[in-house]
Amino acid sequence: MKYKIKTAWLSFFFAFFLTSVFASVSSGFQVDSIAASVDNTAITLNDLYFLYNFNMVNNLKYVKINKTLTNGELKHLTNIYINRIIILNQQEKAGGLIISNPALKAMAQNFKKKFAVLHRRTSFSVFLSKFGFDKNGFYNFLKKIIIEKKFIKYRLQFFLFTIENGRGTAKKQKQKYAVELAKKLKNMIVNLRMHAKIKINDNFTGS
């Protein structure tokens, strides 16, 4: 039997999963410092602030671009970045994943439209430059998001083989599968984190 993950159901799962996979992170940060690193891939403070603002715009939530993030928000974002890098490293080892230019351009155009609605007085290029990004950096950022989602989607399809299925499509049943799948995926990420070289900067501050 083939298992397919529908887009709407996958969105529900991502919302659940991103709130369930976190590890403790030391507090502290200085402006323009290295927040953390995963297998020698650096995560900067600019990366975290850009990710925060990207998520806000993508969800059509207005916040000031120069808003200062709290320690809790920085910890949350750091963990998202750590997990993303680990997933990207795994996908690189597996290979075989191709991201089409049309899909990438469509994602970029959709984001720019949302940005224009929320930040009419700020040009998109100025927004990117505030976090040390340019057009190429932005497209690379989007590409990593697409790769991460595809990797997780394929893993979900694989995990579904180990979960009893076909007992209806009621909301509670879907939520049950989401919980079971999230646990399996969380365990996989936790295991990968244990074998990754993760370093956290203990001197950054969110104030």
N, C-alpha and C positions, 0 to 999 in steps of 0.2 A: 504493500500500500504506500502511495506517495503522500507525504505530509507537506502541506503548504501553509505558510504564515501570511495571513491577510494583513494589508497595510494598517487598517484601523486597529486590529488586535495587536499588531507589533508595536504601534504607538502606545497602547495601553501598557504593554510589557515594559517598554523603555522607561515610562514614567514610574513604574513600580521598581524596576531594577536600579535606576540611578539613585533612588533613595535608600537602597538596601546594602550597597557595597561600599563600605567606607572602612578605613583603618585609622588609628590614631596618628596624628601629625603634630609635631612640636610647633609651638607658636613662636612668632618672631619674623621679621622681614625688614630690610632696608630698601629704599627706592632703588630701582635698577639692579637689584641683587639677584643672585641665583637662588631661587626658592627651593629647588630640589633637583635631583638628577636620577635617571633610570638607565642603567647600563650605559653610563657616560653620555646620555642625551640630556641636555640641560633644560630645566623648566624655569623661566624667568618670571619676575613680578609682572612685567608687561604681558607675558603670555596669559597669566591668570586674570589680569584686568581686562584683556581683550576678550577672553572666553566669557567672562561675566557679562560684558556689554553686548557681545554677540548673542548670548542666550536671551537677554532682555529684549533686544530688538526682534529677534526671531519669534518671540512669544508676544510681540506687540505690546510690551510694557515699557513705558517711558521712565527713564532715570537719567539724571545728569551724567554726562560722559566722564566728568572729573570726580564723580562720587568716590569717597574713600571707603574701602571695604573693611569689614570687621574681621577679627581673627577667625571666627567661625566660618565666615564666607570664604576666606582664603584657604582654610583647611579643606572645605568642601570641594573647591575648585582644584586644589592640589591633588586630591585623590582622583578626581575625574581625569586629570591629565596623566597621572601615574598609570591608571588603568588603561587609558588610551594608548600610551606608548608601549605598554606590555602587549596589548592586543595587536598593535601595528607590527611589533617585532615578530609575533607569532605568525601573522599573516605573511610577512616577508619570507619567513622560513618555508611556509606552505606553498607560496607562489600561486600563479594561475588566476589571480583576480585582476580584471581589467576595468578601469573606470572610463566611461565614454565622455568625450568632450561636451556633447549636447547635455548630458545629465549634469555636468559640472557647471556649465554656463547657465542652465535653467535654475540651479540652486543659487548661483550668484545673483542673477537678475531678480529672483524672488526676494532675496535678502535686501538688495538695494532698494526695491520698491517699499519694503517695510521701513527701512531706514529713512527714506525720503518723507514718509508720512510722520514719523516720530521726531525727526531732527531736521526741520526745514531750513534752519539758519546755519547748519553745518554741512559743508561739502563732504562727500564720501571719502575723498582722498585725504582731507584733513583728519577725519575720524581715524583712518588707518594709520596715519603718521603719528598720531598721539600715542600709539602703542608700538611704534617701531615697525609697522607693517607697510608693505606696498602692494600693488596689484598681484604680483607673483606670489608674495607671501600669503595673501588672502586666499588665492586659489589653492595653494598648497594646504592651507588650513582646512578648507572645505573638502578637499580630496581625502584628507585623513579622517574626517567625520564620516564620509561615505564608506570608506574602507572599514572603519570600525563597525558601522551599522550592518554592513554586508557580512562581516565576520561573525557578529553576534547572531544575525538571522540564520546563517548556515549552521551554527552551533545549536540553535534552537530546533531546527529541523532534525538534526541528528539526535538531540536529547528526546524529542517526541517519540522516537522509536522505543524508548524505555518507559514511557508513561502510558497507562491504559487510556485509550481514546475511543471516540465514537459513541459517547453517552449523551448526546444532545448538545445544543449550542446555547443553553441558558447562561445568563450573566454570571451566576454563581459558579457554574462549571468552568467557564473561561477564567474566572478569577482564581479558581483552584489550580488550574493548569499553569497560570502565570506564577503563582507562588512556588509550585514544584519546579518549574523551569528556572525561576530566579535563583532558587537554592542550588540547583545544579551548576548554573553559570557562575554564581558567587563562589562556590567551592573551587571551580576551575580557576577563577581569577586569583583567589586566595593562594592556591597552590603555585600559580605562576609568580605571584609576588614574593613568595618564600624563596624562590630560586633566582629572583632578579636582584641586581645590585642597586638598591634604592638608598639614596642619601637625602636627608632633609636638613635644610639650613635652620639651625636652632636660634638664629639671631634676627629673624625677620619679625616685623611688627605690623599689625593691621591698622594701627592708629595713624 
